[in-house]
């Protein structure tokens, strides 16, 4: 998942605010960021807007949060090369 516009960053940040449990972003180096924590969220959003954003994995602890994130992803316009 790559966030390419400011609107995408803002909306994804709003979705994270709605989540009640841990939302973890794991990088290609194995480092895990909890996107519910302020400083980690900023690092995570920066990573998701960077060149290697597609190499990060996103995990939700609660099924309700997973549903919110999947709903967000499904509403994103499909990007083509």
Phi, psi and omega in degrees: 000126178238129177264117188251342181238162177298321179300319178296318178299314181296314183293318179296321177299320177295321177296318178299324178296331181281341183287143182259342181244190180290136172239115186250141176243119181253127181274171180296339178272001179092351179291139182244131176246132175270111185286359174276343178272135186304307182293319178294325179298317179299317177296319180294315179296323176297316179297319182288349176254002182272179184296326182256031183302326183292347182269004179264146177248140182247131182231141175241137179284321184260141180299324180297321178291321177300319178297317177300314182294318179295322177298318177299312182297322180291334180276349180288139177294143179289131180262138178243160181288000000 
